[in-house]
């Protein structure tokens, strides 16, 4: 059985669980499982290092207990950004947590289809969770990556933080972008020209022995986002 206990997110979740229990915000595994939309045995498996906590469960953890997202990803030492743990109110399930500096919108895997259709709808974007990372400025979008097509650069379950690219902005061949058509994918791109004009994009997977390049017409592309960094639960060997 795989050992997930060396993943920073799982390590931090263990610490958060013990702190929430100590300050009386949870009364055991069943209590937190209910708020995270899962089951007692799932929480037990995460705490024992037998499985990863999912991105959706993390979002619910942020929303329900005001836990600092940056703390879970190992980017901050502040577990609770809003004050002392004992003073933090528990938010109602489904209520979005965001602060004035939360400039990164999180799009979980389950919401990718909706994002492809509604990425220009401000009400839809406002319904998604938000967080911040030190030194990453601007209005950014983060996507949960599912699958192995970009391994080893991006692994299954990673979150990539992206900067939307305005139309007409020069693109950089062989760099990683999130490409939104009727689907949302992370790929390396190469511009395919018809004369002096870019007519399509060649989308290339880093796991090239399994996934072959393919092209999409430029007019099919609804949005392009340049990947700035990734958040991963995998420890550095």
KELUM-688999 format. One record per residue: x, y, z of N, C-alpha, C in turn; residue number from 1. Coordinates in steps of 0.2 Angstrom, whole numbers, plus 5000, padded with zeros to 4 digits. Example, Ala and Ser with C-alpha at 12.3 -4.5 7.8 and 13.67 -1.06 7.14 Angstrom:
# residues 2
{rec {5066; 4972; 5039}; {5062; 4978; 5039}; {5066; 4984; 5039}; 1}
{rec {5064; 4989; 5035}; {5068; 4995; 5036}; {5064; 5000; 5039}; 2}
//
This chain:
# residues 237
{rec {5004; 4994; 5000}; {5000; 5000; 5000}; {5004; 5006; 5000}; 1}
{rec {5003; 5011; 4996}; {5007; 5017; 4996}; {5006; 5021; 5002}; 2}
{rec {5012; 5024; 5003}; {5013; 5029; 5009}; {5012; 5036; 5007}; 3}
{rec {5007; 5039; 5009}; {5006; 5046; 5007}; {5008; 5051; 5013}; 4}
{rec {5011; 5048; 5018}; {5012; 5053; 5024}; {5018; 5058; 5023}; 5}
{rec {5022; 5057; 5018}; {5027; 5062; 5016}; {5025; 5067; 5012}; 6}
{rec {5018; 5068; 5010}; {5016; 5073; 5006}; {5014; 5079; 5011}; 7}
{rec {5017; 5085; 5009}; {5016; 5091; 5014}; {5009; 5092; 5015}; 8}
{rec {5004; 5092; 5011}; {4997; 5093; 5012}; {4995; 5088; 5017}; 9}
{rec {4996; 5082; 5016}; {4994; 5077; 5021}; {4997; 5078; 5028}; 10}
{rec {5003; 5080; 5028}; {5006; 5081; 5035}; {5003; 5087; 5038}; 11}
{rec {5002; 5093; 5034}; {4999; 5098; 5037}; {4991; 5097; 5039}; 12}
{rec {4988; 5093; 5036}; {4981; 5091; 5038}; {4981; 5087; 5044}; 13}
{rec {4986; 5083; 5045}; {4986; 5080; 5052}; {4987; 5085; 5058}; 14}
{rec {4991; 5090; 5056}; {4993; 5095; 5062}; {4986; 5099; 5063}; 15}
{rec {4983; 5101; 5057}; {4977; 5105; 5058}; {4971; 5101; 5061}; 16}
{rec {4971; 5094; 5060}; {4966; 5090; 5063}; {4967; 5090; 5071}; 17}
{rec {4973; 5089; 5073}; {4974; 5089; 5080}; {4973; 5095; 5083}; 18}
{rec {4974; 5101; 5080}; {4973; 5108; 5083}; {4966; 5109; 5083}; 19}
{rec {4962; 5107; 5078}; {4955; 5108; 5078}; {4951; 5104; 5084}; 20}
{rec {4954; 5098; 5085}; {4951; 5094; 5090}; {4953; 5097; 5097}; 21}
{rec {4959; 5099; 5098}; {4962; 5102; 5104}; {4958; 5108; 5106}; 22}
{rec {4956; 5113; 5101}; {4953; 5119; 5103}; {4945; 5118; 5103}; 23}
{rec {4943; 5112; 5101}; {4936; 5110; 5102}; {4931; 5112; 5096}; 24}
{rec {4934; 5113; 5090}; {4930; 5115; 5084}; {4928; 5108; 5081}; 25}
{rec {4931; 5103; 5083}; {4928; 5096; 5080}; {4928; 5091; 5086}; 26}
{rec {4924; 5086; 5085}; {4924; 5081; 5091}; {4925; 5074; 5088}; 27}
{rec {4931; 5074; 5084}; {4933; 5068; 5081}; {4932; 5067; 5074}; 28}
{rec {4934; 5061; 5071}; {4934; 5060; 5064}; {4927; 5061; 5061}; 29}
{rec {4922; 5058; 5064}; {4915; 5058; 5061}; {4913; 5066; 5060}; 30}
{rec {4915; 5070; 5065}; {4913; 5077; 5065}; {4916; 5080; 5059}; 31}
{rec {4922; 5080; 5058}; {4926; 5083; 5052}; {4924; 5080; 5046}; 32}
{rec {4923; 5073; 5046}; {4921; 5070; 5039}; {4914; 5073; 5037}; 33}
{rec {4910; 5074; 5041}; {4903; 5077; 5039}; {4904; 5084; 5036}; 34}
{rec {4908; 5088; 5039}; {4910; 5095; 5036}; {4914; 5095; 5029}; 35}
{rec {4918; 5089; 5028}; {4922; 5089; 5022}; {4918; 5085; 5017}; 36}
{rec {4912; 5083; 5018}; {4908; 5079; 5013}; {4911; 5072; 5012}; 37}
{rec {4913; 5069; 5017}; {4916; 5062; 5016}; {4914; 5058; 5022}; 38}
{rec {4918; 5052; 5023}; {4916; 5047; 5028}; {4922; 5047; 5033}; 39}
{rec {4920; 5044; 5039}; {4925; 5043; 5045}; {4931; 5039; 5043}; 40}
{rec {4930; 5034; 5039}; {4935; 5029; 5037}; {4940; 5033; 5032}; 41}
{rec {4937; 5037; 5028}; {4942; 5041; 5023}; {4946; 5046; 5027}; 42}
{rec {4943; 5049; 5032}; {4948; 5054; 5037}; {4953; 5049; 5040}; 43}
{rec {4951; 5044; 5043}; {4956; 5039; 5046}; {4961; 5037; 5041}; 44}
{rec {4960; 5036; 5035}; {4965; 5034; 5030}; {4970; 5039; 5029}; 45}
{rec {4967; 5045; 5028}; {4971; 5051; 5027}; {4976; 5052; 5033}; 46}
{rec {4973; 5052; 5039}; {4978; 5053; 5045}; {4983; 5048; 5045}; 47}
{rec {4982; 5042; 5043}; {4986; 5036; 5043}; {4991; 5036; 5037}; 48}
{rec {4990; 5041; 5033}; {4995; 5041; 5027}; {4993; 5036; 5022}; 49}
{rec {4987; 5033; 5022}; {4985; 5028; 5017}; {4982; 5031; 5011}; 50}
{rec {4980; 5037; 5011}; {4977; 5040; 5005}; {4978; 5048; 5005}; 51}
{rec {4978; 5051; 5000}; {4978; 5059; 4999}; {4972; 5062; 5001}; 52}
{rec {4972; 5068; 5004}; {4966; 5072; 5005}; {4965; 5075; 4998}; 53}
{rec {4958; 5075; 4996}; {4957; 5078; 4989}; {4956; 5085; 4989}; 54}
{rec {4957; 5088; 4983}; {4956; 5096; 4983}; {4949; 5098; 4985}; 55}
{rec {4944; 5094; 4984}; {4937; 5096; 4986}; {4937; 5096; 4993}; 56}
{rec {4940; 5091; 4997}; {4940; 5091; 5004}; {4944; 5097; 5007}; 57}
{rec {4949; 5099; 5004}; {4953; 5105; 5006}; {4949; 5111; 5006}; 58}
{rec {4945; 5112; 5000}; {4941; 5118; 4999}; {4936; 5118; 5005}; 59}
{rec {4933; 5112; 5007}; {4928; 5112; 5012}; {4931; 5114; 5019}; 60}
{rec {4938; 5111; 5020}; {4941; 5113; 5026}; {4942; 5120; 5027}; 61}
{rec {4944; 5124; 5021}; {4946; 5131; 5021}; {4939; 5134; 5023}; 62}
{rec {4934; 5132; 5020}; {4927; 5136; 5021}; {4924; 5135; 5028}; 63}
{rec {4925; 5129; 5030}; {4921; 5127; 5036}; {4925; 5129; 5043}; 64}
{rec {4932; 5129; 5042}; {4936; 5130; 5048}; {4940; 5136; 5048}; 65}
{rec {4940; 5140; 5042}; {4944; 5146; 5041}; {4952; 5144; 5042}; 66}
{rec {4953; 5138; 5039}; {4960; 5136; 5039}; {4964; 5140; 5033}; 67}
{rec {4970; 5142; 5034}; {4974; 5146; 5029}; {4976; 5141; 5024}; 68}
{rec {4974; 5142; 5017}; {4975; 5138; 5012}; {4983; 5138; 5011}; 69}
{rec {4986; 5143; 5012}; {4994; 5143; 5011}; {4997; 5139; 5016}; 70}
{rec {4994; 5138; 5022}; {4997; 5134; 5027}; {4997; 5127; 5025}; 71}
{rec {4991; 5125; 5022}; {4991; 5118; 5020}; {4996; 5116; 5014}; 72}
{rec {4997; 5121; 5010}; {5002; 5120; 5004}; {5009; 5121; 5006}; 73}
{rec {5010; 5122; 5013}; {5017; 5123; 5015}; {5020; 5130; 5013}; 74}
{rec {5016; 5135; 5012}; {5018; 5142; 5010}; {5018; 5147; 5015}; 75}
{rec {5015; 5145; 5021}; {5014; 5149; 5027}; {5015; 5145; 5033}; 76}
{rec {5017; 5148; 5038}; {5017; 5145; 5045}; {5010; 5147; 5049}; 77}
{rec {5006; 5151; 5046}; {5000; 5153; 5050}; {4994; 5148; 5048}; 78}
{rec {4992; 5145; 5053}; {4987; 5140; 5052}; {4980; 5143; 5051}; 79}
{rec {4979; 5149; 5055}; {4973; 5152; 5055}; {4974; 5160; 5054}; 80}
{rec {4973; 5163; 5048}; {4975; 5169; 5046}; {4971; 5175; 5049}; 81}
{rec {4965; 5173; 5052}; {4960; 5178; 5055}; {4961; 5179; 5062}; 82}
{rec {4965; 5176; 5066}; {4966; 5178; 5073}; {4967; 5171; 5076}; 83}
{rec {4966; 5171; 5083}; {4968; 5165; 5087}; {4963; 5160; 5085}; 84}
{rec {4965; 5153; 5085}; {4960; 5148; 5083}; {4954; 5148; 5087}; 85}
{rec {4954; 5149; 5093}; {4948; 5148; 5097}; {4943; 5154; 5096}; 86}
{rec {4945; 5159; 5093}; {4941; 5165; 5091}; {4938; 5164; 5084}; 87}
{rec {4939; 5159; 5080}; {4937; 5158; 5073}; {4930; 5155; 5073}; 88}
{rec {4925; 5159; 5070}; {4919; 5155; 5069}; {4919; 5150; 5064}; 89}
{rec {4915; 5145; 5065}; {4914; 5140; 5060}; {4909; 5142; 5055}; 90}
{rec {4911; 5143; 5048}; {4907; 5145; 5043}; {4902; 5139; 5041}; 91}
{rec {4896; 5142; 5039}; {4891; 5137; 5037}; {4894; 5133; 5030}; 92}
{rec {4892; 5127; 5029}; {4895; 5123; 5024}; {4892; 5127; 5017}; 93}
{rec {4897; 5127; 5012}; {4895; 5130; 5006}; {4896; 5138; 5006}; 94}
{rec {4897; 5141; 5012}; {4899; 5148; 5011}; {4906; 5149; 5009}; 95}
{rec {4907; 5153; 5004}; {4913; 5155; 5002}; {4918; 5159; 5006}; 96}
{rec {4924; 5157; 5007}; {4928; 5161; 5011}; {4933; 5165; 5007}; 97}
{rec {4933; 5171; 5008}; {4938; 5175; 5004}; {4940; 5181; 5008}; 98}
{rec {4946; 5184; 5007}; {4948; 5190; 5010}; {4950; 5195; 5005}; 99}
{rec {4951; 5201; 5007}; {4953; 5207; 5002}; {4959; 5205; 4998}; 100}
{rec {4963; 5201; 5000}; {4969; 5199; 4996}; {4969; 5192; 4993}; 101}
{rec {4963; 5189; 4993}; {4963; 5183; 4990}; {4962; 5184; 4982}; 102}
{rec {4967; 5183; 4979}; {4967; 5185; 4972}; {4967; 5179; 4967}; 103}
{rec {4967; 5173; 4970}; {4968; 5167; 4965}; {4961; 5163; 4966}; 104}
{rec {4958; 5162; 4960}; {4951; 5158; 4960}; {4953; 5151; 4959}; 105}
{rec {4950; 5147; 4963}; {4951; 5139; 4963}; {4946; 5136; 4959}; 106}
{rec {4948; 5132; 4954}; {4943; 5128; 4950}; {4945; 5121; 4951}; 107}
{rec {4941; 5117; 4955}; {4942; 5110; 4956}; {4941; 5106; 4950}; 108}
{rec {4943; 5100; 4950}; {4942; 5096; 4944}; {4935; 5095; 4942}; 109}
{rec {4930; 5095; 4947}; {4923; 5094; 4946}; {4920; 5100; 4943}; 110}
{rec {4923; 5106; 4943}; {4921; 5112; 4940}; {4923; 5114; 4934}; 111}
{rec {4928; 5110; 4931}; {4931; 5111; 4924}; {4926; 5112; 4919}; 112}
{rec {4921; 5108; 4918}; {4916; 5108; 4913}; {4912; 5115; 4913}; 113}
{rec {4911; 5117; 4919}; {4907; 5123; 4920}; {4912; 5129; 4919}; 114}
{rec {4918; 5129; 4920}; {4923; 5134; 4919}; {4923; 5135; 4911}; 115}
{rec {4923; 5130; 4907}; {4924; 5130; 4900}; {4918; 5134; 4897}; 116}
{rec {4912; 5133; 4900}; {4906; 5137; 4898}; {4905; 5144; 4901}; 117}
{rec {4907; 5145; 4907}; {4906; 5151; 4910}; {4912; 5155; 4913}; 118}
{rec {4917; 5154; 4910}; {4923; 5157; 4912}; {4923; 5165; 4912}; 119}
{rec {4918; 5168; 4908}; {4917; 5175; 4907}; {4912; 5178; 4912}; 120}
{rec {4909; 5173; 4915}; {4903; 5175; 4920}; {4906; 5177; 4927}; 121}
{rec {4905; 5183; 4929}; {4908; 5185; 4935}; {4904; 5182; 4941}; 122}
{rec {4898; 5181; 4940}; {4894; 5177; 4946}; {4897; 5170; 4947}; 123}
{rec {4898; 5167; 4941}; {4901; 5160; 4942}; {4908; 5160; 4945}; 124}
{rec {4912; 5165; 4943}; {4919; 5165; 4946}; {4918; 5167; 4953}; 125}
{rec {4914; 5171; 4955}; {4913; 5173; 4962}; {4910; 5168; 4967}; 126}
{rec {4907; 5163; 4963}; {4905; 5157; 4967}; {4910; 5152; 4969}; 127}
{rec {4916; 5153; 4966}; {4922; 5148; 4968}; {4926; 5151; 4973}; 128}
{rec {4929; 5146; 4977}; {4934; 5148; 4982}; {4940; 5152; 4980}; 129}
{rec {4943; 5156; 4984}; {4949; 5160; 4983}; {4954; 5159; 4988}; 130}
{rec {4960; 5160; 4986}; {4966; 5161; 4991}; {4971; 5165; 4988}; 131}
{rec {4977; 5165; 4992}; {4982; 5170; 4989}; {4989; 5166; 4991}; 132}
{rec {4994; 5168; 4987}; {5001; 5165; 4988}; {5005; 5171; 4988}; 133}
{rec {5010; 5172; 4993}; {5015; 5178; 4993}; {5018; 5179; 4987}; 134}
{rec {5019; 5185; 4984}; {5022; 5187; 4978}; {5019; 5185; 4972}; 135}
{rec {5013; 5182; 4972}; {5009; 5181; 4966}; {5003; 5186; 4966}; 136}
{rec {5004; 5191; 4961}; {5000; 5197; 4961}; {4995; 5196; 4955}; 137}
{rec {4990; 5200; 4955}; {4985; 5200; 4949}; {4979; 5195; 4950}; 138}
{rec {4975; 5195; 4946}; {4969; 5191; 4946}; {4971; 5184; 4943}; 139}
{rec {4972; 5179; 4946}; {4974; 5173; 4944}; {4969; 5167; 4945}; 140}
{rec {4970; 5162; 4941}; {4965; 5156; 4941}; {4970; 5150; 4942}; 141}
{rec {4967; 5146; 4947}; {4971; 5140; 4949}; {4966; 5134; 4947}; 142}
{rec {4969; 5129; 4943}; {4966; 5123; 4941}; {4968; 5116; 4944}; 143}
{rec {4964; 5112; 4946}; {4966; 5105; 4949}; {4967; 5101; 4943}; 144}
{rec {4973; 5098; 4942}; {4974; 5094; 4936}; {4973; 5086; 4938}; 145}
{rec {4969; 5083; 4933}; {4968; 5076; 4934}; {4971; 5072; 4928}; 146}
{rec {4974; 5067; 4930}; {4977; 5063; 4924}; {4984; 5063; 4924}; 147}
{rec {4988; 5059; 4920}; {4995; 5059; 4919}; {4998; 5061; 4913}; 148}
{rec {4994; 5065; 4909}; {4997; 5067; 4902}; {5003; 5072; 4903}; 149}
{rec {5003; 5076; 4908}; {5009; 5080; 4909}; {5014; 5078; 4914}; 150}
{rec {5014; 5072; 4916}; {5019; 5069; 4920}; {5026; 5069; 4916}; 151}
{rec {5031; 5070; 4919}; {5032; 5071; 4927}; {5032; 5079; 4929}; 152}
{rec {5031; 5083; 4924}; {5031; 5090; 4925}; {5025; 5092; 4930}; 153}
{rec {5019; 5089; 4928}; {5013; 5090; 4932}; {5010; 5084; 4934}; 154}
{rec {5009; 5082; 4940}; {5006; 5076; 4942}; {4999; 5076; 4944}; 155}
{rec {4995; 5070; 4944}; {4988; 5070; 4945}; {4987; 5073; 4952}; 156}
{rec {4982; 5077; 4953}; {4980; 5081; 4959}; {4984; 5087; 4960}; 157}
{rec {4989; 5089; 4956}; {4992; 5095; 4957}; {4987; 5101; 4955}; 158}
{rec {4989; 5107; 4958}; {4985; 5113; 4956}; {4990; 5118; 4953}; 159}
{rec {4988; 5120; 4947}; {4992; 5125; 4943}; {4989; 5132; 4944}; 160}
{rec {4993; 5137; 4945}; {4991; 5143; 4946}; {4993; 5147; 4939}; 161}
{rec {4988; 5150; 4936}; {4989; 5153; 4930}; {4987; 5160; 4929}; 162}
{rec {4990; 5164; 4924}; {4988; 5171; 4923}; {4985; 5171; 4916}; 163}
{rec {4978; 5173; 4916}; {4975; 5173; 4909}; {4978; 5178; 4904}; 164}
{rec {4978; 5175; 4898}; {4982; 5179; 4893}; {4977; 5183; 4888}; 165}
{rec {4978; 5189; 4888}; {4974; 5193; 4883}; {4975; 5191; 4876}; 166}
{rec {4969; 5191; 4872}; {4970; 5190; 4865}; {4975; 5195; 4862}; 167}
{rec {4979; 5192; 4857}; {4984; 5197; 4854}; {4991; 5197; 4858}; 168}
{rec {4991; 5194; 4864}; {4997; 5194; 4867}; {5002; 5189; 4864}; 169}
{rec {5008; 5190; 4863}; {5013; 5185; 4860}; {5013; 5179; 4865}; 170}
{rec {5013; 5173; 4862}; {5013; 5167; 4865}; {5020; 5164; 4865}; 171}
{rec {5022; 5160; 4869}; {5029; 5157; 4870}; {5028; 5149; 4868}; 172}
{rec {5031; 5147; 4862}; {5031; 5140; 4861}; {5035; 5136; 4866}; 173}
{rec {5032; 5130; 4867}; {5035; 5125; 4871}; {5034; 5127; 4879}; 174}
{rec {5030; 5132; 4880}; {5029; 5133; 4887}; {5022; 5130; 4889}; 175}
{rec {5021; 5129; 4895}; {5014; 5126; 4897}; {5009; 5131; 4898}; 176}
{rec {5003; 5130; 4895}; {4997; 5134; 4896}; {4991; 5130; 4898}; 177}
{rec {4986; 5133; 4901}; {4980; 5130; 4901}; {4976; 5132; 4895}; 178}
{rec {4973; 5128; 4891}; {4970; 5129; 4885}; {4962; 5127; 4886}; 179}
{rec {4958; 5132; 4886}; {4951; 5132; 4887}; {4947; 5132; 4880}; 180}
{rec {4944; 5126; 4878}; {4940; 5125; 4872}; {4933; 5123; 4875}; 181}
{rec {4931; 5118; 4872}; {4925; 5115; 4876}; {4927; 5110; 4882}; 182}
{rec {4934; 5110; 4882}; {4937; 5106; 4888}; {4942; 5111; 4891}; 183}
{rec {4945; 5109; 4897}; {4951; 5113; 4900}; {4956; 5108; 4900}; 184}
{rec {4962; 5109; 4897}; {4968; 5105; 4897}; {4974; 5109; 4899}; 185}
{rec {4979; 5106; 4902}; {4986; 5109; 4903}; {4991; 5106; 4898}; 186}
{rec {4994; 5110; 4893}; {4998; 5107; 4888}; {5004; 5112; 4887}; 187}
{rec {5009; 5109; 4884}; {5014; 5113; 4881}; {5011; 5115; 4874}; 188}
{rec {5012; 5121; 4872}; {5009; 5123; 4865}; {5015; 5125; 4860}; 189}
{rec {5013; 5124; 4854}; {5017; 5126; 4848}; {5012; 5130; 4843}; 190}
{rec {5014; 5136; 4841}; {5010; 5139; 4836}; {5011; 5137; 4829}; 191}
{rec {5005; 5135; 4826}; {5006; 5133; 4819}; {5003; 5139; 4815}; 192}
{rec {5008; 5141; 4810}; {5006; 5146; 4806}; {5004; 5145; 4799}; 193}
{rec {4999; 5149; 4796}; {4997; 5149; 4789}; {5000; 5155; 4786}; 194}
{rec {5006; 5155; 4783}; {5009; 5161; 4781}; {5011; 5165; 4787}; 195}
{rec {5009; 5171; 4788}; {5011; 5175; 4794}; {5007; 5175; 4800}; 196}
{rec {5001; 5172; 4799}; {4996; 5171; 4804}; {4996; 5165; 4808}; 197}
{rec {4995; 5165; 4814}; {4994; 5159; 4818}; {4987; 5156; 4817}; 198}
{rec {4987; 5150; 4814}; {4980; 5147; 4813}; {4978; 5142; 4818}; 199}
{rec {4982; 5139; 4821}; {4980; 5134; 4826}; {4986; 5133; 4831}; 200}
{rec {4985; 5129; 4836}; {4989; 5127; 4842}; {4990; 5120; 4842}; 201}
{rec {4997; 5118; 4842}; {4998; 5111; 4843}; {4999; 5110; 4851}; 202}
{rec {4995; 5105; 4854}; {4995; 5104; 4861}; {4999; 5098; 4862}; 203}
{rec {5004; 5098; 4866}; {5009; 5093; 4867}; {5009; 5091; 4875}; 204}
{rec {5009; 5084; 4876}; {5009; 5081; 4882}; {5017; 5080; 4884}; 205}
{rec {5019; 5081; 4890}; {5025; 5079; 4892}; {5026; 5071; 4893}; 206}
{rec {5020; 5068; 4894}; {5020; 5061; 4894}; {5019; 5058; 4887}; 207}
{rec {5024; 5060; 4883}; {5023; 5059; 4875}; {5023; 5052; 4873}; 208}
{rec {5026; 5047; 4877}; {5025; 5040; 4875}; {5018; 5037; 4875}; 209}
{rec {5014; 5041; 4879}; {5007; 5038; 4879}; {5002; 5043; 4876}; 210}
{rec {5003; 5050; 4876}; {4999; 5054; 4873}; {5002; 5058; 4867}; 211}
{rec {4999; 5058; 4862}; {5002; 5061; 4856}; {4999; 5068; 4855}; 212}
{rec {5003; 5072; 4852}; {5001; 5079; 4850}; {4995; 5080; 4846}; 213}
{rec {4991; 5085; 4847}; {4986; 5086; 4843}; {4985; 5094; 4842}; 214}
{rec {4981; 5096; 4837}; {4980; 5103; 4835}; {4973; 5105; 4837}; 215}
{rec {4972; 5111; 4839}; {4966; 5114; 4839}; {4966; 5121; 4835}; 216}
{rec {4961; 5122; 4832}; {4960; 5129; 4828}; {4960; 5134; 4833}; 217}
{rec {4963; 5140; 4831}; {4964; 5146; 4835}; {4957; 5148; 4837}; 218}
{rec {4952; 5148; 4832}; {4945; 5150; 4834}; {4941; 5146; 4839}; 219}
{rec {4944; 5140; 4840}; {4941; 5135; 4845}; {4943; 5137; 4852}; 220}
{rec {4948; 5141; 4853}; {4951; 5142; 4859}; {4947; 5148; 4862}; 221}
{rec {4944; 5147; 4868}; {4940; 5152; 4871}; {4944; 5156; 4876}; 222}
{rec {4949; 5153; 4879}; {4954; 5156; 4884}; {4961; 5153; 4884}; 223}
{rec {4966; 5157; 4885}; {4972; 5154; 4886}; {4975; 5157; 4893}; 224}
{rec {4978; 5152; 4897}; {4981; 5155; 4903}; {4988; 5152; 4904}; 225}
{rec {4993; 5156; 4905}; {5000; 5154; 4906}; {5001; 5152; 4913}; 226}
{rec {5004; 5146; 4913}; {5005; 5143; 4920}; {5011; 5146; 4923}; 227}
{rec {5010; 5149; 4929}; {5015; 5152; 4933}; {5019; 5148; 4938}; 228}
{rec {5015; 5143; 4941}; {5018; 5139; 4946}; {5013; 5133; 4947}; 229}
{rec {5015; 5128; 4951}; {5011; 5123; 4953}; {5011; 5121; 4960}; 230}
{rec {5006; 5119; 4963}; {5006; 5117; 4970}; {5005; 5109; 4970}; 231}
{rec {5009; 5106; 4974}; {5009; 5099; 4973}; {5009; 5096; 4980}; 232}
{rec {5006; 5090; 4981}; {5006; 5087; 4988}; {5012; 5082; 4988}; 233}
{rec {5016; 5081; 4983}; {5021; 5076; 4982}; {5028; 5080; 4985}; 234}
{rec {5031; 5076; 4990}; {5037; 5079; 4993}; {5043; 5078; 4988}; 235}
{rec {5048; 5083; 4989}; {5054; 5083; 4984}; {5058; 5077; 4987}; 236}
{rec {5060; 5073; 4982}; {5064; 5067; 4984}; {5071; 5069; 4986}; 237}
//
